[in-house]
Amino acid sequence: MLFASDNAGPAHPNVMRHLERANAGYMASYGADPIMEQVRNQLREVFEAPEAAVYLVATGTAANALALACYTQPWQTVFCTHVAHIQEDECNAPEFYTGGAKLSLVEGGDKMTPDALRARIDAEERRGVHGPQRGPVSITQVTERGQVYTLDELRDLTEVARGFALPVHLDGARFANAQVALGCSPAEMTWKAGVDVVCFGGTKNGCLGVEAVIFFDPAKAWEFELRRKRAAHLFSKHRYLSAQMAGYLEGDTWLEAARAANGSCAQLAEGLRARTAEMIHPPQANMIFARFPRRIHQRLHDAGAVYYIWEGALEGDDPDERLTARLVCDWSTEAAQIDLFLSHFDE
């Protein structure tokens, strides 16, 4: 009953096979390996972007921070939500790698609205040299609360950014889960919707640790290479990043893994609703925020269930007080785990 995070799941067998295959003999280093050339071409084809600049790093934080740094001057600010990963979970890495740019938080929940974004952008550049200048807009897809922007919602946000001549960054740590949920193409969810750079996640969906940074404007390529090296994120034995991504992409492994994760989440959500758990956010991909009584939380934890209690404390006097849980499914989540978890609601 492991629902703490898709970061905690195992690597997909196809990824492991490609790693083993790459672990033979000698191969050029620092991204000059032939596997990387294959990956670059594959991702250009997947995104229908033959001129795109494609790079790999090992972590989502490196991907986001370095990508944003290519579009952000130190005196600018990045616009994002209050719960964006770059705001809550990256230890000021975007500020560090941009040389001191700040983050401006857009009012509202985990999904930005065009009106809220426009108001926040409009509020900047009112103090001349004394205040921060406007910088990129950063959108998270899937959001940190498990919601998915529709294509129309993405286009509406990028249209606001374009109105201020600002670039758009997409944090796609769960990109595959969002694409499966929408039933669209990668191009439709990125450059066709007005996105300039996407961080295409692999780690949460079956890889050991690899993320792709894809610039639809290849003019940013050399700057990213310099920033990646200077930030100590250029792997010498790069083939092990390339091999992971090659296995992830082969035979649409990335989409199959996301379908499995989203399907397990839907099964778990259906069972929770049937047991009167309250959904805080509509589960649209592979993440659930649900509220149910403390006594059930205690029963689940005593039985060995692993997940986050997002709001509230496991210990307390009122057994009926409702606490909020975050439950995340990954590609390896089994139906038996879900059934066992739900069975503790029925005791």
Summary of the structure (lengths in Angstrom):
residues: 347
radius of gyration: 20.8
end to end distance: 16.5
largest distance: 64.0
contacts: 1225
relative contact order: 0.17
helix: 44%
strand: 18%
